[in-house]
Amino acid sequence: MDPQLRLSTPLPGFLLASRRTESTFEQIPIIDFKDATSADVAKRRALANEIRDACINGKSDTSPRANHPIPETTIADTINAAKGFFALPTPAKLALDIHKSSNFKGYTALLGGNTDPAGRGDLHEGFDIGWEGSGDHPMAGVNVWPADADLPEFRDRVLAYYRAAVQLGQLLFPLFALALDLPENFFDDKTTKPAAIMRLLHYPPQQPAVDDDGRIIGIGAHTDYECFTILWQDAAGGLQVQNADGKWIDAVPVAGTFVINLGDQFARWTNDVFKSTLHRVTNRSGRERYSMPLFFGTDYDVLLEPLPGCVSADSPARYELVTAGEYVRRRLEETYAHSKSG
């Protein structure tokens, strides 16, 4: 028997199937996504096993290759729409300020968010939307949009990408279920109303003087709040993830890929068997950086309780029970509290 697996209580099957090495990875693994919808269950199972090994063994991210359902033209159209939005005069953007929304939708100005409590604000601006008509939970509800006269195709282009990214996320949930030795449909009744928040992000080039005390960077070290994040990033680079030794590893942009970050909801579901990805961004490329994360979680009324196989006498539950909506709202309130007036 592998000495690493000699524990006093049985490990769940999905953990026994992977050697837990807490790998101090030096680069982000890339996993081909082509078999996600294969009719051959053995191929889907093999893909899920590969994802599981990456998640459990400290390889904080997986990146499906170009075999994904989002057309490159849809990505390009959305990035161009984002560039048009962020080029608007500041008053036009501030009219959609996120603090005017009850459900954290709209515009965030430079330094308006602060993901790292030790930081002094995140050096990016953003625009957030969610699924329209996704129920009556306070976190759901309508989006806010710039006037058609200012950006006539903005809404259609952004929603086209959003829906495509949600489709990709819906393909990932069954794979994560298989990776946890659960039925492929385990998350179906927990993701009936896409609780997915999408953010358009613009990072200006960061000058060394801006970060003179190390407390202002593109986005401070943090974990995401939902189950997983589907991230498109441009070629500017700057994203880093932390390995088990605390070393920051560059998530170098690779054409045709997305970065998938594990988030806090999966950490809670699995009692930290699947750990949240600690990551940050520093844009020292000398040019503008654009990215588009889609944060995909369970329905807002779902209780985040650990899976039975992830809790034992030696590994008791690590988190208080909370609904997905309560948790996301709490974290967003913390992120934007420092720029809230009144």
Residue frames as qw, qx, qy, qz and C-alpha x, y, z in Angstrom:
[[0.000, 0.887, 0.461, 0.000, 0.00, 0.00, 0.00],
 [0.319, 0.621, -0.051, 0.714, 1.15, 3.50, -0.76],
 [0.401, -0.277, -0.568, 0.664, 2.24, 4.98, 2.62],
 [0.094, -0.082, -0.007, -0.992, 0.50, 8.24, 1.76],
 [0.576, -0.263, -0.424, -0.648, -2.83, 6.39, 1.90],
 [0.502, -0.196, -0.792, 0.288, -2.42, 4.73, 5.29],
 [0.262, -0.357, 0.175, -0.879, -5.11, 6.58, 7.18],
 [0.161, 0.027, 0.870, -0.465, -7.26, 5.36, 10.05],
 [0.553, 0.477, 0.477, -0.489, -10.51, 5.94, 8.13],
 [0.599, 0.311, 0.620, 0.401, -11.25, 4.86, 4.56],
 [0.000, 0.354, -0.229, -0.907, -10.75, 7.45, 1.87],
 [0.665, 0.527, 0.253, -0.465, -13.56, 8.06, -0.59],
 [0.823, 0.232, 0.449, 0.259, -13.12, 6.14, -3.82],
 [0.466, 0.853, 0.067, 0.223, -12.38, 9.23, -5.89],
 [0.187, -0.890, 0.412, -0.063, -9.49, 10.13, -3.58],
 [0.767, -0.270, 0.566, 0.134, -8.12, 6.60, -3.55],
 [0.770, 0.518, 0.322, 0.188, -8.12, 6.70, -7.34],
 [0.372, 0.837, -0.146, 0.373, -5.65, 9.60, -7.37],
 [0.699, -0.162, -0.331, 0.613, -2.30, 9.78, -5.60],
 [0.142, -0.975, -0.151, -0.078, -2.54, 12.92, -3.52],
 [0.742, 0.116, -0.105, 0.652, 0.85, 14.47, -3.97],
 [0.164, -0.919, -0.146, 0.328, 0.10, 18.16, -3.26],
 [0.717, 0.299, 0.229, 0.587, 2.29, 18.74, -6.30],
 [0.163, -0.743, 0.029, 0.649, 4.31, 21.93, -6.36],
 [0.652, 0.556, 0.436, 0.276, 3.51, 22.36, -10.04],
 [0.337, -0.415, 0.203, 0.820, 5.60, 24.75, -12.12],
 [0.169, 0.056, -0.465, -0.867, 3.16, 25.24, -15.00],
 [0.625, 0.154, 0.331, -0.690, -0.57, 25.02, -15.55],
 [0.376, 0.044, 0.903, 0.203, -1.68, 21.63, -16.92],
 [0.449, 0.261, -0.284, -0.806, -3.68, 21.60, -20.15],
 [0.434, 0.139, 0.877, -0.154, -6.49, 19.06, -20.50],
 [0.148, -0.018, -0.650, -0.745, -8.10, 18.32, -23.85],
 [0.434, 0.172, 0.472, -0.748, -11.86, 18.80, -23.68],
 [0.393, 0.176, -0.612, -0.664, -12.89, 16.96, -26.85],
 [0.344, -0.152, -0.924, -0.069, -14.42, 13.94, -25.06],
 [0.197, 0.029, 0.501, -0.842, -16.71, 15.97, -22.79],
 [0.676, 0.231, 0.134, -0.687, -19.74, 15.06, -24.90],
 [0.234, 0.269, -0.895, -0.269, -18.55, 11.69, -26.17],
 [0.819, -0.149, -0.211, -0.513, -21.21, 8.97, -26.40],
 [0.759, 0.079, -0.603, 0.233, -18.61, 6.61, -24.94],
 [0.584, -0.792, -0.044, -0.174, -18.93, 6.70, -21.16],
 [0.858, -0.224, -0.003, 0.461, -15.40, 5.31, -20.83],
 [0.451, 0.427, 0.064, 0.781, -14.00, 8.38, -22.60],
 [0.280, -0.788, -0.075, -0.542, -16.01, 10.74, -20.40],
 [0.822, -0.561, -0.061, 0.074, -14.82, 8.80, -17.35],
 [0.771, 0.047, -0.005, 0.635, -11.20, 9.06, -18.48],
 [0.168, 0.625, 0.051, 0.761, -11.55, 12.81, -18.96],
 [0.555, -0.753, -0.078, -0.344, -13.13, 13.14, -15.51],
 [0.881, -0.338, -0.073, 0.323, -10.26, 11.15, -13.99],
 [0.564, 0.307, 0.000, 0.767, -7.76, 13.50, -15.59],
 [0.164, -0.725, -0.062, -0.666, -9.64, 16.51, -14.21],
 [0.769, -0.621, -0.124, -0.092, -9.82, 14.87, -10.78],
 [0.826, -0.104, -0.094, 0.545, -6.08, 14.23, -10.68],
 [0.296, 0.486, 0.004, 0.822, -5.38, 17.85, -11.58],
 [0.405, -0.722, -0.104, -0.551, -7.79, 19.10, -8.91],
 [0.842, -0.529, -0.109, 0.009, -6.70, 16.82, -6.08],
 [0.836, -0.089, -0.030, 0.541, -2.97, 16.95, -6.64],
 [0.333, -0.690, -0.045, 0.641, -2.53, 20.65, -6.19],
 [0.296, 0.122, 0.504, 0.802, -2.51, 21.53, -9.89],
 [0.134, 0.408, 0.467, -0.773, -4.79, 24.42, -9.24],
 [0.497, 0.513, -0.051, -0.698, -6.16, 24.91, -12.76],
 [0.574, 0.162, 0.741, 0.308, -7.17, 22.87, -15.76],
 [0.209, 0.553, -0.193, -0.783, -7.42, 24.38, -19.21],
 [0.726, 0.398, 0.561, -0.009, -9.63, 22.73, -21.84],
 [0.329, -0.168, 0.506, 0.779, -8.04, 23.12, -25.28],
 [0.224, 0.174, -0.292, -0.914, -9.72, 24.48, -28.38],
 [0.273, -0.264, -0.873, -0.306, -12.33, 21.69, -28.37],
 [0.039, 0.393, 0.607, -0.690, -14.91, 23.89, -26.70],
 [0.274, 0.630, 0.707, 0.167, -18.26, 25.22, -27.96],
 [0.014, -0.865, -0.156, 0.478, -17.47, 28.95, -28.02],
 [0.674, 0.598, 0.212, 0.378, -16.70, 30.29, -31.53],
 [0.525, -0.170, -0.017, 0.834, -13.65, 32.52, -31.82],
 [0.043, 0.472, 0.332, 0.815, -15.80, 35.11, -33.60],
 [0.490, -0.747, -0.406, -0.193, -18.08, 35.31, -30.54],
 [0.658, -0.475, -0.161, 0.561, -15.05, 35.89, -28.32],
 [0.385, 0.093, 0.190, 0.898, -13.65, 38.57, -30.62],
 [0.150, -0.642, -0.427, -0.619, -17.01, 40.35, -30.91],
 [0.575, -0.740, -0.348, 0.040, -17.37, 40.46, -27.13],
 [0.611, -0.329, -0.043, 0.719, -13.86, 41.74, -26.52],
 [0.204, 0.310, 0.292, 0.882, -14.42, 44.49, -29.08],
 [0.356, -0.735, -0.424, -0.392, -17.68, 45.36, -27.33],
 [0.659, -0.605, -0.253, 0.367, -15.83, 45.48, -24.00],
 [0.488, -0.051, 0.089, 0.867, -13.18, 47.79, -25.43],
 [0.034, -0.543, -0.377, -0.749, -15.92, 50.09, -26.68],
 [0.525, -0.747, -0.392, -0.108, -17.57, 50.16, -23.27],
 [0.658, -0.509, -0.137, 0.538, -14.40, 50.90, -21.31],
 [0.380, 0.147, 0.213, 0.888, -13.55, 53.67, -23.78],
 [0.140, -0.802, -0.477, -0.330, -16.78, 55.52, -22.89],
 [0.005, -0.618, 0.273, -0.737, -16.48, 58.77, -20.91],
 [0.183, 0.023, -0.826, 0.533, -16.26, 58.13, -17.17],
 [0.417, 0.055, 0.338, -0.842, -19.69, 59.73, -16.40],
 [0.732, 0.121, -0.393, -0.543, -21.40, 57.34, -18.83],
 [0.575, 0.076, -0.802, 0.142, -19.82, 54.36, -17.10],
 [0.043, 0.026, -0.676, 0.735, -20.48, 55.67, -13.60],
 [0.581, -0.060, -0.060, -0.809, -24.18, 55.97, -14.47],
 [0.868, -0.032, -0.437, -0.234, -24.11, 52.15, -14.29],
 [0.003, 0.543, -0.710, 0.449, -22.09, 52.01, -11.06],
 [0.522, -0.103, -0.847, -0.002, -22.38, 48.64, -9.34],
 [0.082, -0.136, -0.662, 0.732, -23.27, 50.30, -6.03],
 [0.443, 0.087, -0.018, -0.892, -26.54, 51.48, -7.60],
 [0.671, 0.010, -0.637, -0.381, -27.58, 47.86, -8.16],
 [0.708, -0.442, 0.335, -0.438, -29.11, 45.64, -5.48],
 [0.978, -0.005, 0.210, -0.005, -27.61, 42.52, -7.05],
 [0.471, -0.573, 0.480, 0.467, -24.04, 43.65, -7.88],
 [0.637, 0.466, 0.492, 0.369, -24.56, 44.21, -11.59],
 [0.197, 0.977, 0.075, 0.028, -23.00, 47.02, -13.58],
 [0.535, 0.678, -0.265, 0.429, -19.75, 48.98, -13.66],
 [0.713, -0.612, -0.060, 0.337, -16.84, 48.90, -11.24],
 [0.246, 0.940, -0.210, 0.108, -14.36, 51.78, -11.51],
 [0.595, 0.413, -0.529, 0.442, -10.61, 51.52, -11.12],
 [0.148, 0.197, -0.698, 0.673, -9.82, 50.59, -7.49],
 [0.594, -0.280, -0.053, -0.753, -13.56, 50.11, -6.90],
 [0.940, -0.210, -0.234, -0.134, -13.10, 46.48, -5.85],
 [0.062, -0.680, 0.674, -0.281, -10.67, 45.10, -3.29],
 [0.892, -0.036, -0.405, -0.200, -10.42, 41.32, -3.36],
 [0.670, 0.025, -0.541, 0.507, -7.43, 41.05, -1.01],
 [0.421, -0.855, -0.302, 0.017, -8.21, 42.53, 2.44],
 [0.598, -0.492, 0.077, 0.628, -4.55, 43.56, 2.73],
 [0.433, 0.313, 0.409, 0.740, -4.76, 45.50, -0.52],
 [0.008, 0.461, 0.193, -0.866, -5.68, 49.09, -1.28],
 [0.595, 0.589, 0.134, -0.530, -7.91, 48.36, -4.27],
 [0.717, 0.130, 0.608, 0.315, -7.73, 46.41, -7.51],
 [0.001, 0.549, -0.314, -0.775, -6.24, 48.20, -10.52],
 [0.085, 0.191, 0.827, 0.521, -8.89, 47.26, -13.06],
 [0.474, 0.151, 0.153, -0.854, -12.35, 48.31, -14.12],
 [0.109, 0.098, 0.983, 0.111, -15.15, 45.86, -14.77],
 [0.551, 0.014, -0.136, -0.823, -18.70, 45.31, -15.93],
 [0.169, -0.020, 0.962, -0.214, -20.86, 42.53, -14.46],
 [0.641, -0.019, -0.263, -0.721, -23.97, 40.77, -15.72],
 [0.365, -0.079, 0.896, -0.241, -25.92, 37.65, -14.77],
 [0.025, 0.283, 0.892, 0.351, -28.59, 35.41, -16.24],
 [0.317, -0.064, 0.010, -0.946, -31.68, 37.48, -16.92],
 [0.767, -0.146, -0.186, -0.597, -34.88, 36.04, -15.47],
 [0.517, 0.181, -0.817, 0.180, -33.12, 33.50, -13.22],
 [0.494, -0.453, -0.718, 0.188, -35.65, 33.58, -10.38],
 [0.251, -0.871, -0.177, -0.385, -36.68, 35.84, -7.54],
 [0.741, -0.388, -0.207, 0.507, -33.60, 35.47, -5.35],
 [0.103, -0.950, -0.001, 0.294, -32.09, 38.86, -4.42],
 [0.411, -0.477, 0.551, 0.548, -28.88, 37.89, -6.24],
 [0.435, 0.383, 0.704, 0.411, -30.81, 37.27, -9.46],
 [0.132, 0.831, 0.288, -0.456, -32.75, 39.95, -11.31],
 [0.578, 0.797, 0.142, 0.104, -32.17, 42.29, -14.17],
 [0.654, -0.056, 0.097, 0.748, -28.90, 43.58, -15.58],
 [0.085, 0.884, 0.069, -0.454, -28.05, 47.17, -16.37],
 [0.699, 0.299, 0.417, 0.498, -26.84, 48.15, -19.82],
 [0.157, -0.357, 0.152, 0.908, -25.32, 51.17, -21.56],
 [0.507, 0.606, 0.204, -0.578, -27.63, 53.07, -23.88],
 [0.764, 0.355, 0.486, 0.233, -28.02, 51.61, -27.35],
 [0.333, 0.941, 0.005, 0.060, -27.15, 55.03, -28.76],
 [0.250, -0.816, 0.516, 0.072, -23.70, 54.77, -27.16],
 [0.134, -0.342, 0.917, 0.158, -23.01, 51.09, -27.94],
 [0.699, 0.145, -0.146, -0.685, -25.68, 49.71, -30.26],
 [0.811, 0.135, -0.547, -0.157, -24.44, 46.08, -30.38],
 [0.021, -0.493, 0.726, -0.478, -23.01, 45.82, -26.88],
 [0.674, -0.160, 0.487, -0.532, -25.84, 43.93, -25.19],
 [0.922, 0.282, -0.069, -0.256, -26.32, 41.38, -27.98],
 [0.584, 0.537, -0.576, 0.195, -22.61, 40.62, -28.26],
 [0.144, -0.441, 0.716, -0.521, -22.06, 40.29, -24.51],
 [0.773, -0.050, 0.389, -0.499, -25.12, 38.06, -24.06],
 [0.856, 0.386, -0.306, -0.157, -24.03, 35.85, -26.97],
 [0.384, 0.456, -0.726, 0.345, -20.72, 35.14, -25.25],
 [0.408, -0.309, 0.588, -0.626, -22.39, 34.80, -21.86],
 [0.888, 0.070, 0.131, -0.435, -24.81, 32.14, -23.11],
 [0.779, 0.422, -0.462, 0.044, -22.01, 30.25, -24.86],
 [0.142, 0.459, -0.722, 0.497, -19.88, 30.29, -21.69],
 [0.645, -0.181, 0.445, -0.594, -22.85, 29.08, -19.64],
 [0.922, 0.238, -0.171, -0.252, -23.24, 26.21, -22.11],
 [0.535, 0.456, -0.648, 0.294, -19.59, 25.30, -21.56],
 [0.225, -0.374, 0.646, -0.626, -20.13, 25.42, -17.80],
 [0.834, -0.024, 0.195, -0.516, -23.12, 23.11, -18.07],
 [0.851, 0.329, -0.408, -0.011, -20.87, 20.61, -19.86],
 [0.256, 0.492, -0.683, 0.475, -18.33, 20.79, -17.04],
 [0.579, -0.379, 0.394, -0.605, -20.69, 19.99, -14.15],
 [0.979, -0.002, -0.043, -0.201, -21.23, 16.32, -15.19],
 [0.696, 0.429, -0.464, 0.340, -17.47, 15.87, -15.52],
 [0.077, -0.500, 0.567, -0.650, -16.88, 17.24, -12.05],
 [0.818, -0.234, 0.196, -0.488, -19.63, 14.92, -10.76],
 [0.947, 0.194, -0.251, 0.047, -17.88, 11.92, -12.34],
 [0.397, 0.540, -0.529, 0.520, -14.59, 13.12, -10.89],
 [0.332, -0.389, 0.539, -0.669, -16.22, 12.91, -7.45],
 [0.099, -0.058, -0.993, -0.016, -17.65, 9.42, -8.13],
 [0.381, 0.368, 0.480, -0.699, -21.15, 10.88, -8.27],
 [0.531, 0.543, 0.639, 0.124, -23.83, 10.29, -10.91],
 [0.347, 0.196, 0.322, 0.859, -23.27, 12.54, -13.91],
 [0.170, -0.660, -0.427, -0.594, -26.60, 14.26, -13.22],
 [0.472, -0.421, -0.572, 0.523, -25.80, 15.01, -9.56],
 [0.149, -0.303, -0.127, 0.933, -25.66, 18.78, -10.12],
 [0.000, 0.388, 0.655, 0.648, -28.64, 18.92, -12.53],
 [0.318, -0.757, -0.552, -0.146, -31.23, 19.82, -9.88],
 [0.480, -0.648, -0.157, 0.570, -28.79, 22.24, -8.26],
 [0.201, -0.303, 0.338, 0.868, -28.12, 24.25, -11.43],
 [0.311, 0.600, 0.731, 0.099, -31.61, 24.79, -12.83],
 [0.142, 0.978, 0.151, 0.035, -31.25, 28.58, -12.98],
 [0.734, 0.308, -0.167, 0.581, -27.73, 29.47, -14.08],
 [0.418, -0.890, -0.043, 0.175, -26.26, 31.26, -11.07],
 [0.730, 0.103, 0.186, 0.649, -23.44, 32.51, -13.26],
 [0.040, -0.940, -0.033, 0.339, -21.96, 35.99, -13.07],
 [0.734, 0.374, 0.181, 0.537, -19.89, 37.21, -16.00],
 [0.257, -0.855, 0.016, 0.451, -17.39, 40.03, -15.74],
 [0.624, 0.668, 0.019, 0.406, -15.72, 42.04, -18.48],
 [0.589, -0.695, 0.017, 0.412, -12.38, 43.27, -17.17],
 [0.503, 0.772, -0.078, 0.379, -9.97, 45.95, -18.33],
 [0.696, -0.556, -0.010, 0.453, -6.54, 46.25, -16.71],
 [0.290, 0.939, -0.180, 0.040, -4.52, 49.36, -17.65],
 [0.713, 0.339, -0.426, 0.442, -0.75, 48.94, -17.89],
 [0.632, -0.758, -0.135, 0.085, 0.62, 49.02, -14.37],
 [0.349, 0.741, -0.367, 0.440, 3.58, 51.25, -13.62],
 [0.615, -0.049, -0.635, 0.465, 5.94, 50.25, -10.80],
 [0.014, 0.205, -0.341, 0.917, 5.22, 53.47, -8.93],
 [0.622, -0.333, -0.246, -0.664, 1.54, 52.55, -8.61],
 [0.901, -0.285, -0.325, -0.045, 2.48, 49.50, -6.57],
 [0.208, 0.692, -0.501, 0.476, 5.09, 51.15, -4.39],
 [0.385, -0.413, 0.669, -0.483, 4.06, 49.21, -1.27],
 [0.111, 0.066, -0.981, -0.144, 2.85, 46.02, -2.97],
 [0.238, 0.340, 0.756, -0.506, -0.78, 46.65, -2.04],
 [0.560, 0.607, 0.104, -0.554, -2.19, 47.74, -5.40],
 [0.216, -0.182, 0.831, 0.479, -2.03, 45.27, -8.28],
 [0.318, -0.069, -0.603, -0.728, -4.40, 44.35, -11.12],
 [0.757, -0.426, -0.205, -0.450, -6.37, 42.13, -8.77],
 [0.250, -0.596, 0.672, -0.361, -5.18, 41.03, -5.35],
 [0.204, 0.124, -0.971, 0.029, -4.67, 37.45, -4.24],
 [0.607, -0.003, 0.326, -0.724, -8.05, 35.77, -3.77],
 [0.191, 0.126, 0.962, 0.148, -10.17, 32.73, -4.45],
 [0.345, -0.160, -0.421, -0.823, -13.37, 32.87, -6.50],
 [0.439, -0.122, 0.512, -0.729, -16.70, 32.41, -4.79],
 [0.830, 0.163, -0.055, -0.531, -18.58, 29.93, -6.98],
 [0.957, -0.055, 0.284, 0.036, -17.94, 26.30, -8.04],
 [0.668, -0.041, 0.381, 0.638, -15.57, 27.15, -10.88],
 [0.157, 0.807, -0.053, -0.567, -14.58, 30.02, -13.15],
 [0.730, 0.400, 0.409, 0.374, -14.27, 29.87, -16.92],
 [0.167, -0.819, 0.102, 0.539, -11.69, 32.51, -17.83],
 [0.680, 0.575, 0.191, 0.412, -10.76, 33.86, -21.24],
 [0.344, -0.788, 0.102, 0.501, -7.69, 36.09, -21.15],
 [0.569, 0.814, -0.117, -0.012, -5.87, 37.97, -23.88],
 [0.845, 0.278, -0.228, 0.396, -2.18, 37.68, -24.71],
 [0.023, -0.838, 0.278, -0.468, -1.03, 40.36, -22.24],
 [0.650, -0.011, -0.669, 0.361, -0.54, 37.81, -19.47],
 [0.143, -0.495, 0.339, -0.787, -0.28, 38.70, -15.79],
 [0.838, -0.358, -0.068, -0.406, -2.44, 35.95, -14.26],
 [0.243, 0.407, -0.831, 0.292, -0.67, 33.89, -11.61],
 [0.835, -0.392, -0.240, -0.303, -1.79, 30.95, -9.45],
 [0.249, -0.675, 0.625, -0.303, -0.18, 29.79, -6.23],
 [0.724, 0.105, -0.679, -0.056, 1.21, 26.28, -5.85],
 [0.790, -0.506, -0.346, 0.005, 1.47, 24.20, -2.68],
 [0.659, -0.122, -0.226, 0.707, 4.83, 25.79, -1.79],
 [0.099, -0.841, -0.260, 0.465, 3.33, 29.27, -1.94],
 [0.308, -0.250, 0.454, 0.798, 5.13, 30.08, -5.19],
 [0.488, 0.643, 0.184, -0.561, 3.31, 32.17, -7.79],
 [0.494, 0.039, 0.744, 0.447, 3.16, 30.40, -11.16],
 [0.246, 0.357, -0.251, -0.865, 2.41, 32.30, -14.38],
 [0.602, 0.422, 0.666, -0.125, -0.75, 31.12, -16.14],
 [0.123, -0.323, 0.493, 0.798, 0.73, 31.94, -19.53],
 [0.639, 0.457, 0.143, -0.602, -2.00, 32.66, -22.12],
 [0.317, -0.076, 0.873, 0.364, -2.39, 29.80, -24.61],
 [0.408, 0.175, -0.322, -0.836, -4.44, 30.46, -27.73],
 [0.620, -0.070, -0.644, -0.442, -7.63, 28.45, -27.94],
 [0.462, -0.204, -0.800, 0.324, -7.80, 27.67, -24.23],
 [0.419, -0.744, -0.062, -0.516, -9.70, 28.79, -21.16],
 [0.185, 0.249, -0.768, 0.560, -8.38, 28.71, -17.62],
 [0.648, -0.501, -0.459, -0.346, -10.73, 26.94, -15.20],
 [0.018, 0.399, -0.619, 0.676, -10.29, 28.02, -11.59],
 [0.461, -0.418, -0.780, 0.072, -11.79, 25.93, -8.81],
 [0.172, -0.562, 0.061, -0.807, -13.84, 28.08, -6.45],
 [0.193, -0.269, 0.665, -0.670, -15.08, 28.17, -2.88],
 [0.796, -0.031, 0.081, -0.598, -18.40, 26.40, -3.49],
 [0.858, 0.208, -0.469, -0.027, -16.60, 23.26, -4.67],
 [0.236, 0.371, -0.705, 0.557, -14.21, 23.57, -1.72],
 [0.488, -0.183, 0.457, -0.721, -17.27, 23.52, 0.55],
 [0.888, 0.110, -0.186, -0.406, -18.96, 20.67, -1.32],
 [0.848, 0.228, -0.454, 0.153, -15.80, 18.55, -1.05],
 [0.680, -0.726, 0.019, 0.098, -14.55, 19.74, 2.36],
 [0.056, -0.862, 0.452, 0.222, -11.37, 20.99, 0.65],
 [0.777, 0.015, 0.567, 0.272, -10.66, 17.81, -1.28],
 [0.456, 0.601, 0.319, 0.573, -11.06, 20.14, -4.27],
 [0.370, -0.549, -0.221, 0.716, -9.31, 23.29, -3.09],
 [0.269, 0.936, 0.188, -0.129, -10.06, 26.80, -4.28],
 [0.702, 0.335, 0.079, 0.624, -7.46, 28.27, -6.62],
 [0.279, -0.815, -0.072, 0.503, -5.61, 31.21, -5.05],
 [0.582, 0.397, 0.355, 0.615, -4.73, 33.60, -7.88],
 [0.111, -0.784, -0.091, 0.604, -3.89, 37.22, -8.67],
 [0.607, 0.637, 0.280, 0.384, -3.15, 39.49, -11.66],
 [0.277, -0.727, 0.118, 0.618, -0.37, 42.02, -12.16],
 [0.657, 0.685, 0.271, 0.158, -0.38, 43.64, -15.60],
 [0.322, -0.728, 0.320, 0.514, 3.22, 44.63, -16.31],
 [0.698, 0.342, 0.528, 0.342, 2.91, 43.92, -20.05],
 [0.188, -0.295, 0.203, 0.914, 3.05, 47.61, -20.95],
 [0.243, -0.145, -0.547, -0.788, -0.30, 47.40, -22.73],
 [0.639, -0.165, 0.151, -0.736, -4.00, 47.12, -21.95],
 [0.043, 0.043, -0.998, 0.034, -5.17, 43.71, -20.68],
 [0.651, -0.074, -0.075, -0.751, -8.68, 42.35, -21.19],
 [0.079, 0.037, -0.993, 0.085, -10.24, 39.23, -19.75],
 [0.633, -0.202, -0.210, -0.717, -13.68, 37.66, -19.35],
 [0.012, 0.073, -0.950, 0.305, -14.35, 35.38, -16.37],
 [0.650, -0.312, -0.357, -0.594, -17.66, 33.55, -15.96],
 [0.126, -0.259, 0.797, -0.530, -18.19, 32.55, -12.32],
 [0.652, -0.142, -0.556, -0.496, -20.50, 29.51, -12.31],
 [0.158, -0.192, 0.796, -0.552, -22.09, 28.30, -9.09],
 [0.059, -0.371, -0.927, -0.012, -25.09, 26.33, -7.94],
 [0.206, -0.708, -0.460, -0.495, -28.57, 27.84, -7.73],
 [0.001, -0.534, 0.344, -0.772, -28.67, 30.56, -5.09],
 [0.702, -0.430, 0.143, -0.550, -31.05, 28.64, -2.79],
 [0.890, 0.069, -0.444, 0.078, -28.90, 25.46, -2.70],
 [0.617, -0.749, 0.236, -0.052, -27.33, 24.60, 0.66],
 [0.489, 0.632, -0.582, 0.147, -23.56, 24.14, 0.43],
 [0.766, -0.477, 0.373, -0.214, -23.13, 21.00, 2.50],
 [0.032, -0.561, 0.804, 0.194, -20.17, 18.61, 2.23],
 [0.776, 0.147, -0.518, -0.329, -20.53, 15.36, 0.34],
 [0.869, -0.449, 0.116, -0.172, -20.70, 12.36, 2.72],
 [0.931, 0.129, -0.075, 0.334, -17.52, 10.82, 1.33],
 [0.391, 0.616, -0.207, 0.652, -15.57, 13.99, 2.11],
 [0.389, -0.646, 0.310, -0.579, -16.30, 14.10, 5.85],
 [0.799, -0.091, -0.581, 0.124, -14.98, 11.65, 8.44],
 [0.662, -0.707, -0.159, 0.189, -13.77, 11.50, 12.05],
 [0.647, -0.245, 0.146, 0.707, -10.31, 12.46, 10.84],
 [0.154, 0.118, 0.330, 0.924, -11.63, 15.11, 8.45],
 [0.084, 0.628, 0.669, -0.388, -14.65, 16.82, 10.03],
 [0.288, 0.810, 0.406, 0.310, -16.64, 19.46, 8.17],
 [0.492, -0.083, -0.084, 0.863, -14.55, 22.63, 7.87],
 [0.053, -0.194, -0.195, -0.960, -17.24, 25.15, 6.95],
 [0.332, 0.303, 0.581, -0.678, -20.51, 26.39, 8.37],
 [0.318, 0.461, 0.786, 0.262, -23.59, 25.59, 6.30],
 [0.138, 0.555, 0.037, -0.820, -24.75, 28.43, 4.10],
 [0.682, 0.597, 0.419, -0.048, -26.72, 28.74, 0.89],
 [0.621, 0.219, 0.316, 0.683, -24.89, 29.52, -2.32],
 [0.096, 0.812, 0.279, 0.504, -26.64, 32.89, -2.63],
 [0.501, -0.864, -0.030, 0.043, -25.83, 33.93, 0.92],
 [0.750, -0.327, 0.227, 0.529, -22.19, 33.04, 0.44],
 [0.488, 0.416, 0.334, 0.691, -21.77, 34.87, -2.88],
 [0.102, -0.899, -0.224, -0.363, -23.56, 37.96, -1.59],
 [0.629, -0.746, 0.026, 0.218, -21.39, 38.05, 1.53],
 [0.695, -0.139, 0.288, 0.644, -18.17, 37.83, -0.46],
 [0.314, 0.606, 0.348, 0.643, -19.29, 40.50, -2.96],
 [0.306, -0.925, -0.171, -0.144, -20.24, 42.84, -0.13],
 [0.683, -0.572, 0.154, 0.428, -16.73, 42.42, 1.30],
 [0.622, 0.200, 0.362, 0.665, -15.14, 43.05, -2.09],
 [0.157, 0.633, 0.311, 0.691, -16.96, 46.34, -2.73],
 [0.441, -0.767, -0.417, 0.207, -17.32, 47.61, 0.87],
 [0.488, -0.392, -0.012, 0.780, -14.30, 49.90, 0.74],
 [0.110, 0.084, 0.370, 0.919, -15.70, 51.93, -2.19],
 [0.189, -0.657, -0.696, -0.221, -19.27, 52.14, -0.92],
 [0.061, 0.235, -0.204, 0.948, -20.30, 55.61, 0.17],
 [0.499, -0.334, -0.020, -0.799, -22.94, 56.55, 2.71]]
